[in-house]
C-alpha cells in the first residue's frame, strides 16, 4: 500500500509506505547516498503529551511553546514523539468511562493541535508508543487524518516506513515500540529487515525507539532487557546496534521520561532518550524529569555525524523553555560517560558535540 502527499513549506515530499519490504522491486538499484558536500540537519525532541480532560496548554500549543519555536525551525526536518491522540470522543478510551483513572492514562488533544505543531516547525511525529491507541482505532484514524491535514508525516505503525525528501535527499523514518499495534521493538530480526528495505530507497535511515522503564530512577541504559509494570520494554542496546548494522544512520529514543546517555556506535549516534518535551498536566515533573533538550544532528554521506548540538531545555509547569543553566547538557554528558565509557560522544558544557576528526 502506497500513500503519498506533498508539502511545500520546506520543499518536502512525504511518502508513507507500509509493508514495503515485501516488494520484489526493492532489490534492484544501488542504494541512494548523500551527495558529496551535502548534508541533512535533523532535530529530535522527546515525549509530547497533551490532554483535553486534564487541561490544555494556555493559548493553544503553538502559543504555549512559542519560546522554543525558533530552534525548532532551524533544521531541515524536525520530529518528536507524540504520546496519545489528536482526536475527539472518549467512548473508546482504554481507561473505560473516564479518560484517566488509577494507573491508567489516556491522552487526547484536539485534532486542530496538529496545525499548532506544524506552526512550531514539526515535520514528522512518531506514533510507535504505548499511547498511540489510547482511544482505539477511531482515535488513531483521527490522529492520522489530523496530521495529514496539517502537513505532518507520521511513522511507527506496523511495517511502516515514512520517506521525507529535503533538498533532494531522501530520508527514511521508522518508529518501533514493544507493542503489536506498532512496529514491534521486541522482534529485532524483522526490524532489521525493514531497515534494510528502507536503506535501499533512502540516503539516510532514522530509527525511533520507544523503550525502557519510566521515571527518575531509570536514567541509565541497562545492558539487557528492561521490564516495567509487568511489560517487556525491550533491549534498547541490542535493538539499536542491530538496526545500525542493518543500515540505520541514526537512532533516537523516548519513553523513560528522563534524559539518557548518547552512544557512539561505530560512528553512528544513538540518543536513547531526551526526556519529556511537553507534559502540561500529563507527565510528572520535578528534578531531572524537567530536564529536556532539542537534539540537532547534521548527517553527511553514510550517516556520518558532521556536527551536533544539545540545546538545553527545561520544563516549567510542563512546558518547554530554554534552559540558561545548561544543566541538561551536563547531565547527558555525565550519563553518556557513565553508560558508554569507551563509546560516547564528548559533549561540551555549551551543548556542542566534540567530534573526532
N, C-alpha and C positions, 0 to 999 in steps of 0.2 A: 504494500500500500504506500503510495507516494502522495504527500500533501505538500503544497508549496504556496507561499505568498511573498509579496515584495514589500520592502520598507525603504523609503528614500531618505530618512532622517540623517543617516551617516553612510549613505550609499551601500546599504546592506541588502543582500538577498538571503532570505531564510528558507531553508528546505528541511522538512522533518521527514525522516524515513524510518519506517518500522519494519523489523524483520528483514533488513536488507541483506544480512549475511547469507540468506538462502538464495540470493540472486546469482544465477550462473555467470552473468556477465561481469561479476566483481573481480574475476581473476586476471583479466586480460592486460590492462595497461600498466605502465610504470607509475608508481605512486607519485602524486604531486609533491612539490617541495617549495619552500620559501625561496624566492629568487635571491641571488647574491646581492647584498647591500640593502635588502628589505627586512622588515620586522613587523611583528604584531604586538601591541600592548594590550594586556588583559587586566581587568580589575575584578577582584573577588571579595565579597563580604560574607558575613556569617548568617545566622538564623534571623529570619524576618517573620514575626508572629503578631497578628492583629486580631482583635475580637470585637464584633459589634455588641455582643452581650456584655462583655466586661468593660467596654469603653474604648472608643476610637481616639487616635491622636488628635489633639485640638487643631481645628482648622483644616483637617484632612492630611493625608500622608505627605503630599508634596510640600505643604506649608510647614508641617512639623519637622521635616527632615531638611529644610532649606539650608541650615548651617553646614551641611556636609554635601550639598549639591555640587559645588564647584569641583572637588576632586573626583566625584563620580562621573563627571563629564570629560575627564581628561584622558580616557582610554579609548582604544578602538572598539572594544567590546567590554561592557560592564555586566556582571552577573552575580546572583546571590541565591540563597536557599530560602524559598517561600514555604514556611511552615503553615499548613492549613489551606483554606479555600477562599476564593473570591466568588461568593455565591449568596443567595438568599433562601429563606425557608429552613426551619430547624427540624422538620419531621424525620429526616434521615440521620440525625446526629448520632454518632456512635455512643454518646453518653445517655441515650434514651430521651425521655421527655424534656430534660434540661440539656442545655448546650454544655454545661460543665457540671461536674459532680465530684465526689470524693475520689481522688486518684484518677480522675478522668477529665481530660481537657480536649475540647473540640474547638478549633479556631476557624472563624469565618469573618471575613471582611466584605464590604460591598464590592460588587463587580467593577464599579467605576474606579476603584482604587488602582486598577491596572493602569489607567491613564496617568494617575499620580506617580506611579513607579516609573512609567515611561518618561514623564517630565523630569524626573530626577536623574535620568541617564541610563536606566536599566534596559538592556537589550535582550536578556535571557534570564529565566529563573529555573532552578532545579526543583522538581516535584517528587524526587525519589527520597521520601522520608516517611516517618510514622504518622504524619498529619495530613497527607495528601488525600486520604479517604475519610476524613473526619465527618463528612456529610454525604457519604456514599457515592454512587455512580452519578447522581444528579449534581452533587457538589463538584465533582471532578469535571463533568461536562461543562458546567457553567464557568468553571475556572479557565478551562482551555479556550472557551469562546471569548471570555473577557480579555485574556491575554492577547489572543489573535486580533481582537478589535483594536487594542491599544498598540499593536505592532511589536509585541514582546514575544519572543520564542520561549518554548518550554522543553524540558527534557526530563527523562527519568522513568517513563512508563515502560512496561516490559518490552524489551527488544528495541527500544527507541534510540535512534541516532539523529541528532539535530545538527544541521550544517549551517554555518554562518559565514558569509563571504564579505571580507572587508579589504578594500584596496586591491581587489583581485586575488586575494589569498583566502583559500577555503579552510575553515576551522571546524572540526567536528567536536560536539559536546555530548557526553554520555553521563547519566546520573545513575547511581546504584545505592540501594538501601537493603537491609536484611528482611525484606518482605516480598511475598509472592505478587502483590499488586504493583510492585515496582520492578525495575531491572534488579535482579537479586544479587546482593553483595555476597551471599553465602556460597554461591556457585561460581567459584573462581575460573574454572575452565571455560564455562560459557561466556563469562565476562571477557576473558582473553580473546575468545573467538570474535565477539562483537567488536572489540578494539581493533583486531587485525583487519576486519572489514572496513571499519571507519578509516583506518590509515591508508587503505587502497584508494580512498576517494577524497582525502583531505591532506593538506600540507602539515597541519598540526592537529593533534588529538588531545582534548582536555577531558579528563575524567573527574567527576564529582562524587564523593562518597559521603554518606550519612551513616556514621559508625561510632560505636563506643558508648560506655556508660556516661551518665549525666550528673553534673554537679561539681562543686569546687574541689572535691577530693579526687577528681578524675582528670586532672590536668596533665598527667603523663600518659604516653602511648605505651601500652603493655606489649610485650613480645609475642603474645599468643592471642587466643580468643578472649573476648570480654563479654560478660553477661550483665544484664540489668533488668530488674523487675521480672525475672524469670525468662527473659528473651536472650537468644544468642545474637549479640550485636556484631559478630564477625571478628576476623583477624585483620585489622586495618593495615598492619605492616605487610603481611603476606599478600593481601589483595593489591596494595599499591605497587609492590615490587613485581607482581605478576603482570599487571596491566602495562607497566612501563616496559617490561621485557617484550610484551606483545605489540608495542608501538605507541603507547601514550607519551605525549610530550610533557604533560603537567598533570599532577593530581592535587586537588584541593578538597577540603573536607569541612563538615559541620556535624552537629549532633550533640557533643558533650556540653554545650553551652558555656564552655570556658576555652580560653586560648590553649593550644597545644603546640609542641615544637615543630620545627621545619627541618626536614631531612634532605640531604643532598644524596640522591641515589643514582650513581653513575652519571652525574652531571645534570640529572633531571630533578626538579623541585617537587617535594611532597609537603604540602602545608596541611597538617592533619585537622586543624580546627581554628577558626578565627573567633569563636565565641558567639555571643549574641550581637545582632546589629539593630534590630527593633524588637523591644519586648514590653511595649507600653501596656501595663495591666495584664500581661500574659506570661512573661518569663521572669522568674525570680531575679532579684538584683542584690547588690551589696558586695563589697570586696572585689575579688577577681571576676565575679560574674558581670561586673560593669566594665571590665577591660575588653576592648574590641579593637578592630583595625579595618582599614581598606588595604588589601594587598595588591600592589601594582607590579606586574611582571612583563618584561619585554622579551619575546622569544624570536630567535632567528632560525636559520636553516637547521633541520634536525632537532628542533625543540631546544636548542642551546639557549641558556639564560644569558641574555646580553646585559640586562640591568634589572634591578628590583628594588622596590621601596616598601617599607612597612609604615603606613600612615596611621599614627596612633589615634584611636577614638575612645571615648568613654561614654557610657550611657548615663544620662541624667533623667530620672523618672522613666527609664525605659526607652529614651530617645537618644540617638547618636549625636555626639558633639565633638569637635576637635579637642584633643587632649593636649594641654600645654605642658604637662609634666613628662611626657614620653614614657610613662610608666609601662604601658603595654609593650613598647619596643624593648625595654629592658627585660620584661617578663618573657617574651618569646625568645629572646637571645639566651636567657638562662635555661629555659626548658629545652631549647634545641641542643645546647651544650651538654645538658644532663642526660637526655634521652638518646642522643646520637653523637657521642663524644668524638668519633672519628669520621663522621659523615654528616656534617651540617654546614649550612652557610653562616659565615660570620655576619652578624647584624650590628651595626654601629648604634650608638645611643640616639642618633638622629633618625634611625629607622632605615638608613641606606644599607643595602647589602654590599659587603666587600667580596667581590667575586674573584676567583683565581684568574690569572692572566691566561 
